[in-house]
Amino acid sequence: MLGLRRQFGLALGFGISSLVLFCAAQVINYYREPWLGVVPGNAAHNFVFNLSFYIPATLLSSGLALVSVIFYFRSLRTLRRNDSHPSLWERATILAVAPVLMFDALLALFIARLIMT
């Protein structure tokens, strides 16, 4: 059971890392003009900022969220095989990745709508 608790801890760790990276990317994106001098109307500045920082940070955050979800569901599956029930803390470990997954779903919907029109 100790290994199983460790997997829930890993899921929580990856989820929190994903959420922190996602929030940091959003805050830096919002304040990119005063902090980094990226002018909103300048296409070259925005392209370089998005390509060098925002897109990689968002993709890394999504990857960490995916790893967290995999650890979470593997742990739940192992608990079910052992005829055990997860505690409230173990159920709550997935909550850290919820905002990242919602953003990814909205982004996928936006891209799908762009492709269809």
Secondary structure as GFF3:
##gff-version 3
##sequence-region A 1 117
A	DSSP	alpha_helix	2	30	.	.	.	ID=ss1
A	DSSP	alpha_helix	32	36	.	.	.	ID=ss2
A	DSSP	alpha_helix	43	49	.	.	.	ID=ss3
A	DSSP	pi_helix	50	54	.	.	.	ID=ss4
A	DSSP	alpha_helix	55	81	.	.	.	ID=ss5
A	DSSP	alpha_helix	88	92	.	.	.	ID=ss6
A	DSSP	three_ten_helix	93	97	.	.	.	ID=ss7
A	DSSP	alpha_helix	98	116	.	.	.	ID=ss8
###
